[in-house]
Every structure is written in structure tokens, then in C-alpha cells.
Amino acid sequence: MIDPVLLAILKGRLEQIADEMDATLFRSAFNPIIAEAHDASHGIYDAKTGDTLVQGKSGLPIFVGVMAFAVKAVIEKAAKSGGPKDGDVWIFNDPYAGGTHLSDFRLVRPLFRNGEVFCYLASVGHWHDVGGNVPGNYNPVATESFQEGMLIPPVKLFDRGELRQDVIDILSSNSRLPNSLFGDLNGQINALDLGVKRMTELLSDYGDETVSGALDELKARAAMLMRAEIDKLPQGTVSAEDYLDNDGIVDEPLTIALDLTIENGRMVMDFSRSSLACAGPVNISRATTIAACYVALKHVFGDVPANAGVLEPVDFVIPEDSLLSVVAPKPVGGYTETILRLIDVVFQAIAKIAPERSNGCAYGTINALSLAGYRGADKKRWVMFSFFGGGHGGHPEGDGLNHGNAPISTATIPPLEILEAAYPVMFTQWALRPDSGGAGKSRGGLGAVYELELLEESADVFLFGERGRFAPKGVAGGRNSVLNSFSYEQADGEHHPPMASKMVGIKLKRGQKVRLETPGGGGYGPASERDPTRIERDIALGYVSADAAERDYGHGLKKDAAA
């Protein structure tokens, strides 16, 4: 048994290594989605299994979970060619082999000690453009992955420390923004270099055996704590269902259903009642589904350490023909929308057996918006891609967060000043959306209103969103929030996408605007139990209108009765 004080020291050092890797990439990336929004992640992984050992606190948790499958894919690929060598670095974005979607490029590097792999270090970042039919790569009408961008299987970027320029040439020639790609790639390489340096220092300070023992102990403790938390839950089965608006191709809802069973210290997450694989790009791989569940469970059981031990007492049932377990070439570009709904159904199911651990659903869509065109006399290509925020769900301790980012990540919403500086757009509105949070004892957080005007001669606009037909749900008696809404101007007036939350190739002229009104979070607990002073405060701050307060809480009626 390792000394508890030493274990705490090593845990802190290991987490600091991952955090430094995150910071290195954030500070050096060319792409605002990484540099400003922090759409990237780093971690340390098991040498034999690829299991997550340590993750950074600043990167996206969903990436860390999926990367375990990515590292495993590299281990298997290396084994076919005599095993990994010191100085090797693999690169790939294959969403079916431990990936998410084609924009997310992974670099995996083994750390050698005494001629053997001690662990793997991995970096993942969302690159700005990787080809495909839609600039920025969120193609809402893709029917196969070839329409979403270039797909790179695990290949060596460095072979025994020697850079393979031919690989970089292939990557660069398939991007609309090769300079951005090259900058992000070098940022990831530098992050891995730093990780190797810091891990080598740690191992020299404490010894390989001691650090290895600490990693094993941290994983064992996570599994032990997770079992203890599961044991606290009532035995039996509960169910939850939620829906995606459509797949971008067929305008029919898709079901994500969870039957959650607690029995004998184990949890079974059964998604058998979910929809079959669909034509459009809201499918996800099995690895992505499991990673999304990992993130959801970490929200529910916040005190359990973040490593692979979390999933040891959890079993998954995911049918092969489900939209939650697709294989190539089924499109997966909109994976963010589907994993957000997965997290929602986990929150809803947990709320039925342990409402004190759950919260209302968050706004449930990243609203991936792309504008692209040519600017200036030299017609230089520009591509703006960004995602946007909304409200988080009310919870046992209070109201949901206003204008937060999606619960799949610790990313931030890119600042409007950065977007305006980088692209020919001007935001004419960036504000909270009144009356958008679900009513409840704890109100859902507010969504936002974003309106931007095109300053260039023309542009194409693409949107990949959700929650246009099915509002985020409240739990424990809390009410749903409001629907997502998108509109755009044309010469004949204002228009809305026929698929509610998805559209492709809308032509915008100078001075015309696009507008997003995002959902708030679902409420928590009955609205009748909300403290009247909190309702008054909401009205005073403009979060809730007087009419909505009367409708949702009977607030005006109570005042009239008292008079």
C-alpha cells in the first residue's frame, strides 16, 4: 500500500503534467476553437490497455474518455509492425477507431523507460477545417463520412523521432486553411514534447516502480469509490427517453433511450431501445457512447477520481445496429448533439432514483455555425466556425448557470471580440435570453441571443444544431425550458430552417444577419416551491418577465390575493 501523502503528491504532479500539456497547446494554437475555446485535451494512458490514467482539468472530458480507445487502436496498429519505437508519434482522426468526428485530430506518443513503454501520452484538438463538403466540417446533410472531411487512420507522424513530411503534406493539401492546420499540429507536437519531459523528470524523482504503483492505486481507488457510490443507489431499473429533432436528412425524431439498472454493486446502462443507425450525421461510435456515459457519471459522482476505474463497475448494452454504435462509412460529424442527449437521459434516469444527485437538462446543443467566403481584392479564403452557449439545468443547490458551455466539456465560448477580429462579421446582439430557463424550485439557467451581421460581400452559412423541436427537460417536478430558434435574413425577409435546427448553403449578402436564440436549462423541483424573493429578484434582473412569473409561478396572482 502506497503512503497516502506520497500518493496525493504524485496525483498532483501527474495532473499538473496533463494541465501543462493543455496550456501549451492553448497558448500556441492558431485556431480560435483551440486557443480561445479550449476544444482540446491531453492525458496519460496505460501502456498495455490504453486505459485512462490521468486527465487534464482544462481539456474536454469527452476527449479523454474516447482517447482510451484511440490509444488502444495505436497499440494494436503498432503491434502489427513489431511494436512501438522510442520517438514514434502516431496521428489520426478516424472516428470509428477511438475518435469522435473528423475535425478532432489525435497524436499518440509512447514514453519509453529502460527499453519498454511506461505509458502513452496523447493530445487531441479540434482543427479548423479538414476538407469535406462544408467549411468547418459540420455538414448537416452528410450521408457518409467522405462528405465530412479527410479520414486519416493511425499512421506515424514521427518514425523513431524523424518527422514524416509527406504526412504533413497530405494533411495540408486537404484543408482550406493549411496554415491554421500546421500551427495547431505543431502546438500538439510541442505539448507531447513537454509531457515527455515532465514525465521523465517525475520518474527520475520518484522511480518508475513508485509512480507505476501510484497509477495502479489511483485506478483501484476510483473503481472502489464508484462501487461504493453505486451501492448507495436504490436497487432496480429506471428508464428515460429523449429525442433528437432529426438526422438532417429525414425530418423525423430519433430516440435515445436508457434503461438503467442498479444491482449488486454494478450499474447496467442499456440503450437497446434507442433508434437504429440513421442516414444523417448524428450517429456516433460505440467508443463515443461509452465516453459520453463516462462524462455523465462524473457529473453525477463528482468525488470519484477521473480515470478508467470509474467504468469498472459499469456494464454497457449497445446494439450493433444502433445510432450509438455505427461503423464506417456512416456519418458521425454531428456527434456533439447526440452525446449531449446521452448525458441528458443519464441525468433524467438518475433523477428518478436519486434526485439529490441530478439536475435539469442543459440546453443540449452546441449550435455549430459556419460562415465561409472570400475576402479582399485577392479573394483570400476565410472560414468562421464557432459554437455557442445556453443555460444549464437547475439543481438541488440552486439555479442553473446562465449562458454556459455544454456539459461535455470545460471549453469556453469564443469571445465575440476574437471572432470579430478574425472574420468579416459584427455581432449586433450578444445577450441573455429572458424567460428561457425552465421553471422550478431551482430555475434553469438562461440561454442566449446571438445576432451577427455579415461585413463582406457574400458568404455561405451552415448550421448544425438541435433542440429545435424537443426542449431541454426539467427533473424532479421542474419544467422544461424553451426551444432553440435560428433565423436568417434574405432579400424577402426573415427565414427559419425547414429542419428547425439544421441547414446548409444559405447565401448571405453584406448587411444581412443571422440570429440564434438558444435554450435555457430545465428546472429542478416543483415551481410552486420556489422562494418568492427569488422570483422577485429574477424579475428585477430581467431574467423572468412579469407575465412569465405569473404563468409559471402564479406570482402575480399571489400578490393580488395578498392585496
C-alpha positions in Angstrom: 0.0 0.0 0.0 1.5 3.3 -1.1 1.8 6.1 1.6 -1.3 8.3 1.3 0.7 11.5 1.4 3.0 10.3 -1.3 0.0 9.2 -3.4 -1.5 12.7 -3.1 1.8 14.3 -4.2 2.1 12.0 -7.2 -1.5 12.5 -8.1 -1.0 16.3 -8.1 2.2 16.0 -10.1 0.6 13.8 -12.7 -2.4 16.0 -13.1 -0.1 19.0 -13.4 1.7 17.3 -16.3 -1.6 16.9 -18.2 -2.6 20.5 -17.3 0.7 21.9 -18.6 0.2 20.0 -21.9 -3.3 21.6 -22.2 -1.8 25.1 -21.5 1.0 24.6 -24.0 -1.5 23.9 -26.8 -3.9 26.6 -25.8 -1.2 29.2 -25.9 0.3 28.1 -29.2 -2.6 27.0 -31.4 -3.5 29.2 -34.4 -7.2 28.1 -34.4 -9.5 30.1 -32.1 -11.5 27.0 -31.3 -8.5 25.6 -29.6 -6.7 28.8 -28.5 -9.8 30.6 -27.1 -12.5 27.9 -26.7 -10.1 25.2 -25.4 -11.6 22.5 -27.7 -8.7 20.1 -27.0 -7.4 17.7 -24.3 -4.4 15.8 -23.0 -4.0 12.7 -20.9 -1.8 9.9 -19.7 -2.7 6.3 -20.7 -1.9 2.7 -19.8 1.0 1.1 -21.7 -0.8 -2.2 -22.2 -4.6 -1.5 -22.3 -4.7 2.2 -23.3 -6.9 2.9 -20.2 -7.2 6.5 -19.0 -4.8 7.0 -16.1 -4.7 10.8 -15.7 -6.6 13.6 -17.5 -6.0 17.4 -17.6 -8.6 19.6 -15.8 -8.8 22.2 -18.6 -9.4 20.0 -21.6 -12.6 18.3 -22.8 -13.5 15.3 -20.7 -15.3 13.6 -23.6 -12.0 13.6 -25.5 -10.2 12.0 -22.6 -12.7 9.2 -22.4 -12.6 8.5 -26.1 -8.8 8.7 -26.2 -8.6 5.4 -24.3 -10.0 3.7 -27.3 -7.6 5.8 -29.6 -4.6 4.7 -27.6 -5.7 1.1 -27.8 -6.0 1.4 -31.6 -2.4 2.7 -31.8 -1.2 -0.2 -29.6 -2.9 -2.7 -31.9 -1.5 -0.9 -35.0 2.0 -0.8 -33.6 1.9 -4.5 -32.7 1.4 -5.4 -36.4 4.8 -3.8 -37.2 7.0 -5.0 -34.4 5.7 -2.7 -31.7 6.3 0.9 -30.9 9.7 2.5 -31.0 11.2 5.3 -29.0 10.4 8.6 -30.7 7.3 7.3 -32.6 4.2 9.5 -32.8 1.0 8.4 -34.4 -1.6 10.8 -35.8 -5.1 10.1 -36.9 -8.7 11.3 -36.8 -10.6 8.0 -37.6 -13.9 8.4 -35.7 -14.5 4.7 -35.7 -11.1 3.8 -34.1 -11.2 5.8 -30.9 -12.3 9.1 -32.5 -15.2 11.4 -32.3 -15.6 13.2 -35.6 -13.1 14.1 -38.4 -12.3 17.6 -37.0 -10.6 16.1 -33.9 -7.1 15.0 -34.6 -5.2 12.8 -32.2 -1.5 12.4 -31.6 -0.3 9.5 -29.5 3.3 9.0 -28.3 4.8 6.2 -26.2 7.0 7.1 -23.3 9.9 4.7 -23.0 11.8 3.7 -19.9 14.6 1.2 -20.0 13.6 0.0 -23.4 9.9 -0.5 -22.6 6.8 1.6 -22.9 6.0 3.0 -19.5 2.8 4.8 -20.6 1.3 6.7 -23.6 0.8 10.5 -23.8 -2.0 11.7 -26.0 -3.1 15.0 -27.4 -6.4 15.8 -29.3 -7.5 19.1 -30.7 -10.3 20.3 -33.0 -8.8 21.6 -36.2 -10.5 24.4 -38.0 -11.0 22.8 -41.4 -10.2 19.2 -42.6 -11.9 19.3 -46.0 -15.2 17.8 -46.9 -18.3 19.5 -48.4 -18.8 22.1 -45.7 -16.2 24.6 -44.5 -15.6 23.9 -40.8 -16.8 20.3 -41.3 -20.2 20.3 -39.5 -22.1 19.1 -42.6 -25.7 18.6 -41.5 -26.7 16.7 -44.7 -23.8 14.2 -44.9 -24.8 10.7 -45.6 -21.3 9.2 -45.4 -18.1 10.2 -43.8 -16.4 11.0 -47.1 -18.6 14.1 -47.2 -17.4 15.3 -43.8 -13.7 15.6 -44.4 -10.5 13.6 -44.8 -10.2 10.4 -42.8 -6.7 9.5 -41.6 -6.2 6.1 -40.0 -3.4 5.7 -37.4 -0.2 6.5 -39.2 3.3 7.6 -38.0 3.9 11.3 -38.0 7.3 10.7 -36.4 9.2 7.4 -37.1 11.9 6.9 -34.3 12.0 10.7 -33.9 12.1 11.5 -37.7 9.3 13.8 -38.9 7.5 12.4 -42.0 7.0 15.5 -44.1 4.9 13.5 -46.6 2.2 13.0 -43.9 2.1 16.8 -43.2 1.9 17.4 -47.0 -1.2 15.2 -47.3 -2.9 16.8 -44.3 -2.2 20.4 -45.5 -3.4 19.7 -49.1 -6.8 18.6 -47.8 -7.6 21.7 -45.7 -9.0 25.0 -46.8 -6.8 26.6 -44.0 -3.4 24.8 -44.2 -1.6 27.5 -42.1 -4.1 27.0 -39.3 -3.7 23.2 -39.5 0.1 23.5 -39.4 0.0 25.8 -36.4 -2.3 23.5 -34.4 -0.3 20.4 -35.3 2.9 22.0 -34.1 1.2 23.0 -30.9 0.1 19.4 -30.2 3.7 18.2 -31.0 5.1 20.6 -28.5 2.6 19.6 -25.9 3.7 16.0 -26.2 7.3 17.0 -26.1 6.6 18.8 -22.8 4.7 15.8 -21.5 7.6 13.5 -22.1 10.0 15.9 -20.4 7.8 16.3 -17.3 7.1 12.6 -17.0 10.8 11.8 -17.3 11.5 14.3 -14.5 8.8 12.7 -12.3 10.1 9.2 -12.9 13.6 10.3 -12.2 12.5 12.0 -8.9 10.4 9.1 -7.6 11.3 6.0 -9.6 9.4 4.0 -12.2 8.1 1.4 -9.7 6.7 4.0 -7.3 4.9 6.0 -10.0 3.6 2.9 -11.6 2.2 1.8 -8.2 0.6 5.1 -7.7 -1.2 4.9 -11.1 -2.5 1.4 -10.2 -3.6 2.6 -6.8 -5.5 5.7 -8.2 -7.3 3.4 -10.7 -8.2 0.9 -8.0 -9.5 3.7 -5.7 -11.6 5.1 -8.4 -13.2 1.7 -9.0 -13.7 1.2 -5.3 -15.3 4.6 -4.8 -17.6 4.1 -7.8 -18.8 0.8 -6.4 -19.5 2.5 -3.1 -21.5 5.2 -4.8 -23.5 2.7 -6.8 -24.2 0.8 -3.6 -25.9 3.9 -2.2 -28.5 3.9 -5.0 -31.8 2.0 -4.8 -31.7 -1.4 -6.5 -33.9 -1.8 -9.6 -34.4 -0.4 -13.1 -35.5 3.0 -14.2 -35.9 4.3 -17.7 -35.6 7.6 -19.5 -36.1 8.8 -23.1 -35.2 11.9 -25.0 -35.1 12.8 -28.7 -33.1 14.4 -31.5 -35.0 16.7 -33.8 -33.9 14.8 -36.9 -30.8 13.5 -38.7 -30.6 16.3 -41.2 -31.8 14.1 -44.0 -35.2 12.7 -42.8 -37.3 15.1 -40.8 -38.3 12.6 -38.1 -37.3 12.4 -34.5 -34.7 9.9 -33.2 -35.0 8.3 -29.8 -32.2 7.9 -27.3 -33.5 5.6 -24.6 -31.8 4.4 -21.4 -32.8 1.5 -19.1 -30.6 2.0 -16.1 -30.3 -1.0 -13.7 -28.6 -1.0 -10.3 -27.9 -4.5 -8.9 -25.3 -6.0 -6.6 -22.9 -3.1 -6.7 -23.0 -2.8 -10.5 -24.7 -0.5 -12.9 -26.0 -1.6 -16.3 -26.6 1.1 -18.9 -28.9 -0.5 -21.6 -29.5 1.6 -24.8 -31.3 -1.2 -26.7 -34.5 0.9 -27.2 -32.6 3.7 -29.0 -33.2 4.4 -32.6 -31.4 2.4 -35.3 -28.5 3.9 -37.2 -29.7 6.8 -39.4 -28.9 8.3 -42.8 -27.6 11.6 -41.4 -24.6 12.6 -39.4 -25.9 12.3 -35.8 -24.7 8.7 -35.5 -21.8 8.0 -33.1 -19.4 5.1 -32.5 -19.6 2.8 -29.5 -16.4 4.3 -28.1 -18.0 7.8 -28.2 -21.1 6.5 -26.5 -19.1 5.0 -23.6 -17.1 8.1 -23.3 -20.2 10.2 -23.1 -21.5 8.0 -20.3 -18.2 8.4 -18.5 -18.6 12.2 -18.6 -22.3 11.9 -17.4 -21.3 9.7 -14.5 -18.5 12.0 -13.5 -21.1 14.8 -13.3 -23.3 12.6 -11.0 -20.5 11.2 -8.9 -18.2 14.2 -8.7 -16.0 12.9 -5.9 -14.8 9.8 -7.8 -11.3 10.3 -9.4 -11.3 10.8 -13.1 -9.7 7.6 -14.6 -10.7 4.3 -16.1 -11.6 2.9 -12.7 -14.9 4.8 -12.9 -16.2 2.4 -15.6 -15.1 -0.9 -14.0 -18.4 -1.5 -12.2 -20.4 -0.3 -15.2 -21.7 -2.6 -18.0 -23.0 -1.3 -21.4 -25.6 -2.8 -23.7 -25.4 -1.0 -27.1 -26.8 -3.0 -30.0 -24.6 -3.0 -33.1 -27.3 -1.6 -35.4 -27.9 1.4 -33.1 -27.1 5.0 -34.0 -24.9 4.8 -30.8 -22.6 2.2 -32.3 -22.1 2.8 -36.0 -19.1 1.8 -38.2 -17.7 3.3 -41.4 -18.8 4.9 -43.5 -21.9 6.1 -41.6 -21.6 9.8 -41.0 -20.7 11.0 -37.4 -19.9 14.7 -37.9 -22.6 15.9 -35.5 -21.6 13.7 -32.7 -21.8 16.5 -30.2 -25.6 16.7 -30.5 -26.0 13.0 -29.8 -23.7 12.8 -26.8 -25.4 15.8 -25.2 -28.7 13.9 -25.5 -27.0 10.8 -23.9 -25.9 12.9 -21.0 -29.5 14.2 -20.7 -31.0 10.8 -20.4 -28.5 9.8 -17.8 -29.5 12.9 -15.7 -33.1 12.1 -16.2 -32.7 8.4 -15.1 -30.6 9.3 -12.1 -33.2 11.9 -11.1 -35.8 9.1 -10.7 -33.8 7.2 -8.2 -31.6 9.8 -6.6 -32.9 13.3 -7.4 -30.4 14.9 -4.9 -27.6 13.8 -7.3 -29.2 15.1 -10.6 -30.1 18.3 -12.2 -32.3 19.6 -15.0 -31.0 19.1 -18.6 -28.7 21.7 -20.0 -29.5 23.5 -23.3 -28.4 20.4 -25.3 -26.8 21.7 -28.5 -23.6 23.4 -29.4 -25.2 25.2 -32.4 -22.2 24.7 -34.7 -22.3 27.7 -37.0 -20.1 28.1 -40.0 -19.8 31.1 -42.3 -17.4 31.0 -45.3 -16.4 33.1 -48.2 -13.7 35.1 -49.9 -12.5 38.5 -48.8 -10.5 41.4 -50.2 -9.1 42.0 -53.7 -7.1 38.8 -53.6 -10.2 36.8 -52.7 -8.5 35.2 -49.7 -10.4 32.2 -48.3 -12.0 32.7 -44.8 -13.9 30.2 -42.7 -15.6 31.1 -39.5 -16.6 28.2 -37.3 -17.8 28.6 -33.8 -20.1 27.1 -31.2 -22.4 28.8 -28.8 -23.8 28.5 -25.3 -27.0 28.2 -23.4 -28.5 27.6 -20.0 -27.7 24.8 -17.6 -30.2 22.9 -15.5 -31.5 23.9 -12.1 -30.0 21.7 -9.4 -30.6 20.8 -5.7 -28.4 23.7 -4.5 -29.7 26.4 -6.7 -30.4 27.8 -10.2 -28.7 26.7 -13.3 -25.8 28.6 -14.9 -26.7 31.3 -17.3 -25.0 31.2 -20.7 -22.7 28.3 -20.0 -21.0 25.8 -22.3 -22.1 22.3 -23.0 -21.6 19.7 -20.1 -19.5 17.5 -22.3 -16.6 19.9 -21.8 -14.8 22.5 -19.9 -14.4 24.5 -23.1 -15.3 28.2 -23.2 -17.4 30.1 -25.8 -15.1 32.0 -28.1 -15.3 35.7 -27.2 -17.1 37.9 -29.7 -14.0 40.3 -29.9 -11.9 37.4 -31.1 -14.5 36.3 -33.7 -14.9 39.9 -35.0 -11.2 40.4 -35.2 -10.7 37.2 -37.2 -13.6 37.3 -39.5 -15.7 39.8 -41.5 -18.7 39.8 -39.1 -20.1 42.1 -36.5 -22.2 41.0 -33.6 -25.2 43.3 -33.2 -26.5 41.3 -30.2 -24.9 39.1 -27.6 -27.2 38.9 -24.6 -29.1 36.6 -22.2 -32.5 35.3 -23.4 -35.2 36.2 -21.0 -37.8 33.6 -20.0 -35.7 30.8 -21.5 -34.9 28.9 -18.2 -37.3 26.1 -17.2 -39.4 27.0 -14.1 -38.8 25.1 -10.9 -37.8 25.3 -7.2 -34.4 25.9 -8.8 -34.8 27.7 -12.1 -32.9 26.6 -15.2 -30.2 29.0 -16.4 -30.9 31.3 -19.2 -30.0 30.7 -22.8 -28.6 33.5 -25.1 -29.3 35.6 -28.1 -26.6 36.0 -30.7 -27.1 38.1 -33.8 -24.3 38.7 -36.3 -24.1 40.8 -39.4 -22.0 40.0 -42.5 -19.5 42.7 -43.4 -18.1 41.0 -46.5 -19.8 41.0 -50.0 -21.2 37.4 -49.6 -20.9 34.2 -47.6 -22.4 30.8 -47.3 -23.9 29.9 -43.9 -24.2 26.4 -42.4 -25.9 25.4 -39.1 -25.8 22.1 -37.2 -27.9 22.3 -34.1 -30.6 20.5 -32.1 -33.4 21.2 -29.5 -35.5 22.9 -32.2 -38.3 20.5 -31.7 -37.8 19.0 -28.2 -37.0 21.4 -25.4 -34.5 20.5 -22.6 -36.3 18.7 -19.8 -36.7 19.6 -16.2 -36.4 16.9 -13.5 -37.9 16.2 -10.0 -41.0 18.2 -11.0 -39.1 21.0 -12.7 -40.4 22.3 -16.0 -38.9 22.2 -19.5 -37.1 25.2 -20.9 -37.7 26.7 -24.4 -36.9 25.6 -27.9 -33.8 26.6 -29.9 -34.5 29.1 -32.6 -32.5 30.1 -35.6 -33.3 32.7 -38.3 -31.6 34.4 -41.1 -32.3 37.4 -43.4 -32.8 37.3 -47.1 -34.0 40.0 -49.6 -37.6 39.0 -49.0 -37.4 39.0 -45.2 -36.7 36.6 -42.3 -36.5 32.8 -42.7 -36.2 29.8 -40.5 -34.6 26.4 -41.4 -37.2 23.9 -42.6 -35.4 21.2 -40.5 -35.7 23.5 -37.4 -32.1 23.2 -36.3 -30.0 22.3 -39.4 -29.4 23.9 -42.7 -26.7 24.1 -45.4 -25.5 26.5 -48.0 -27.7 29.6 -47.2 -26.4 32.6 -49.2 -25.9 35.7 -47.2 -25.2 39.2 -48.6 -23.4 42.1 -47.0 -25.5 43.6 -44.2 -27.7 40.6 -43.8 -27.9 38.9 -40.4 -28.2 35.5 -38.8 -29.7 35.1 -35.3 -29.5 32.3 -32.7 -31.8 32.2 -29.7 -30.5 29.3 -27.6 -32.5 27.3 -25.0 -32.0 27.6 -21.3 -31.7 24.7 -18.9 -34.5 22.6 -17.4 -35.9 23.4 -14.0 -35.4 21.4 -10.8 -38.2 20.7 -8.4 -41.8 22.0 -8.5 -42.2 25.6 -9.5 -44.7 26.0 -6.6 -41.9 25.6 -4.2 -39.8 28.5 -5.5 -39.0 31.2 -2.9 -41.0 34.3 -3.8 -38.0 36.5 -3.1 -36.0 34.7 -5.8 -38.9 35.3 -8.2 -38.8 39.0 -7.4 -35.1 39.0 -8.0 -35.5 37.3 -11.4 -38.0 39.9 -12.5 -35.8 42.7 -11.3 -32.8 41.4 -13.2 -34.8 40.8 -16.3 -34.3 37.0 -16.2 -38.1 36.4 -16.0 -40.8 38.7 -17.2 -43.8 39.5 -15.1 -46.1 37.6 -17.4 -43.9 34.5 -17.3 -43.7 34.8 -13.5 -47.5 34.8 -13.3 -47.8 31.9 -15.8 -45.1 29.7 -14.3 -45.2 30.5 -10.6 -48.6 32.2 -10.1 -46.5 35.1 -8.8 -48.8 38.0 -9.7 -51.8 36.0 -8.6 -50.3 35.5 -5.1 -49.6 39.3 -4.8 -53.2 40.1 -5.9 -54.6 37.7 -3.4 -52.4 39.2 -0.6 -53.7 42.7 -1.5 
